[in-house]
Amino acid sequence: MRVIETRLPGCDAEHYTLRASPAKWPSRSSTSLVWADYTVTRAEWLLSTPEASSHQLCARLPSATSHYGSYKVDNTAATASGRSFLPHSVTSMGSRIAATLIVLAAVAALLWVALGGNATDSATESVTAAAPTSAPAAASRTPQTSTDDTSAASDREEPENVSTNDGSDSDTTVQKAESDPTAVPEPAANAPENFGPRMDLVDLDGWLNTDATSIDDFNGKVLLVEMWTFGCSNCKARIPYNQGYYEKFGDQNFEIIGVHAPEFSYEADVANIENALVDLGVTWPVALDTDKLNFRAWQPGSRSFWPRSYVIDQNGDIRYDHIGEGKYEELRDTIRYLVENPPPATSS
Amino acid sequence: MRIFTEGIQSLKLACSLVLLIPALGVVLMGRRRLWLVPAWIATVSLTAWFTFTGWFTPLASGPGHVLVGIGLLGLTALAWKQDRLSSDLAATMTAAFLAAWTWIPCVGRELGGILNNARAEPWAELVPTVLYFLGLFLPLIIIAALDIAWPRIGELTNAPWVRATGLAIVGLVGGLVAITLFDDVAGELVRRSSF
C-alpha cells in the first residue's frame, strides 16, 4: 500500500489528491483509511476515480500536515509507505539522486575505514608493534612540553627524529630541542604544570601485581596513575607505551599504577582481570576499583573517561593530566623531567 | 577528517554500545527518519559537548537519571499511541539525551584532543564533536538516506512491525535506565559477543 500526496487537476487549491497504489482497498476488513487526519471511508473510496493503476480523491488536509501527515489503515496491518512521511520536496528526482550520492559516499567511507585506510587506524596499530622499544629510546631527548599533539606515528617510527608530516606546531617545538642536543632547558621554564595534590585511592577491592595495600606505599616516587579497564581498546593501545616507560624509568624511582575501573560486569571479575593482565603484559601494580569510586572521584562530575593518565610527582602533586590515547612523547618527557628533577620536598 | 574516521572506528568499541542500542531503536522507529536521525545526532552531539566542556556535569546516576528513564518510557508509549512526528521526536531526543548522558567514552587520539581542549576552548570543539558523531552514526545516515534514494527499501523498512521493534527497543532502554540496569544489559551483550 502506498499513499502519496499530489496536487492534481480536479482538486481546488485547498484540497490535495490522495492517491493510493495498488488500486484496491487495503483489505476487506478495513472500514476506513486515515491519512493526515482525514478519514477516507470505504464508500468514498469506491466513489473515487480510478486512474491508471491508482485510486484518487480530493481531500482537504490540515495545513500542518499537508506535506507529511501520518496515516494508518484501520483494522488491518497493511504495510505503510515511507514516502508519505517525507516532505513533498524530497520526493523529487533531484533529492533522490542527492540521497543516493550520500548513501554511496557514506558506504565508501565505512568501507575505507573498515579496510584500515586512514592514518588514525594505522597509527593505533603500529603502537602495539613498536612502542615498547621506541618509546624509551626516544626518551633521551631534552624534556620539552609541546602545546599541541605530536604524531605518535613519528614518535614510534623515527624515535630520534620527531619531525612529523602533519605540520603541527609541536613539531617545531620538539625540533628546536633536537637541534641542540646538549642544550639543557631551565627547569623552571620546562617544569610541568602543578595541578595540586593527588587524591587518595579509597575503598579498593584489592591490588594485583604488588604487595602494596595503599597508594601511600608509593609515596616519594614519580607515579603514572592510569584509569583503565581491560575491555577498552583505547586503554589497551596505551599499554605498549606504558611498558616502554616502565622499562626505561622503572629503576629511576618511577612506578605505574593502573586503576582498573570496569565498565561492564564481566570486567569486574578478578579472574578475568588477572587473565587480561597476563595476556596484555601488564606487570605494574593494578588497583581494583570495581565500583568506580576512585574513577569518578579523580574525574568529578560526568567528565569520566577511559583511559585517563595522571603523572604524580615525588611530593604527591599532579603534574600531568591527559584524556585518551596520544601525547605519548609529552608524557614520556614529563616522567623524564620529574625523575631527573625531583621537586623540593615539601613539609606535608 | 581524522575525527570523523575515529568516529566511524568507534562503531566497534564496546563503550559505544550505550549509544548504539537506542540509536538502533530510533532508526527502526522509521518513517520519519529524515527528521529523527538528524535530531538524534544533534541531541547526542550537544549533550556530549556540554559534558566535555564541563557545563553539564551531573552524574548519570541517582534520582534524576531514573526520572529521565521513566520519562522516556512514557514518551515511547505516547509515540506508539499517537504515531506523530512530534511524539516521535520527543522520544528520540529524550533517548538521545539519556544515551549521551549515560555514555562514558573510550577515548581515542582524536576524541582525546577534543576532551583535553574542550574546557579551555569550548566553542572550538563543537564542530569536531559533531563530526565525531557523524562518523559514529554514519549507518543511521545511510538508512535515512535510503528512504529517499530507493523508496522500495523505505517501504520494506517502514513496516509496522519494524516500527514496533524500534519503539520496543527505545522503551526498553528507558525502562532499563529507570531500574538502573541499562549498563549491565549492555555489558552482557558485550560479554556474549566477545567470549
Interface residues (C-beta under 8 A of the other chain):
Chain A: R2 Y68 S70 K72 A77 T79 A80 S81 G82 R83 F85 L86 P87 V90 T91 S95 R96 A99 T100 I102 V103 A106 V107 A109 L110 W112 V113 N118 A119 T120 D121 A123 T124 D149 A152 G231 C232 S233 N234 C235 A237 E263 F264 S265 Y266 E267 R296 P300 G301 S302 R303 S304 F305 W306 P307 R308 H322 I323 G324 E325 G326 K327
Chain B: R2 F4 T5 E6 I8 Q9 L13 A14 C15 G30 R31 R32 R33 L34 T51 F52 G54 F56 T57 P58 L59 A60 D83 R84 L85 W101 I104 P105 C106 V107 G108 R109 E110 L111 G112 G113 L115 N116 G135 L138 P139 I141 I142 A145 L146 D147 I148 A149 W150 P151 G154 E155 T157 N158 A159 P160 D183 D184 A186 G187 E188 V190 R191 S194 F195
